[in-house]
Amino acid sequence: MKGFWFRKVAGFICMAIVGVLVFGGIVMLLWNALMPALFHLPVISFWQALGLLLLTKILFSGFRGGGPPSRWKNKMKQKWMNMTPEEREKFKQEWGRRCRPPFGGAPFSTEGTSEQSRTARQPISPEPQTGKEGSV
């Protein structure tokens, strides 16, 4: 049983090393193919490409674990389902106040919108409506 786990861990480590080498090579090739020609930047070595890859990892994603992103979404969905209608309305008002869209107006209400803009969003039916208002 120990041999199985040892092989599994060793295989994972080997795959991680191969992945780092492959991604470093791809970064180096892409940099050397594009950046000197486009922006007159110097050609970089493989180790500089690995450093650049590590730097972008640190700057753009960090090293936090986090787990699957759906965990947070499921937790929030569960909280929403357990709220009463009054709590939901209060939540909408609070987040509408916090997350006000640019140029005024609340995201969950129709305040601040004109009658013309509300009617403009209604779908246009392909058939003309017949009614007594239009007939003479």
Secondary structure, 3 states (H helix, E strand, C coil): CHHHHHHHHHHHHHHHHHHHHHHHHHHHHHHHHHHHHHHCCCCCCHHHHHHHHHHHHHHHCCCCCCCCCHHHHHHHHHHHHHCCHHHHHHHHHHHHHHCCCCCCCCCCCCCCCCHHHHHHCCCCCCCCCCCCCCCC
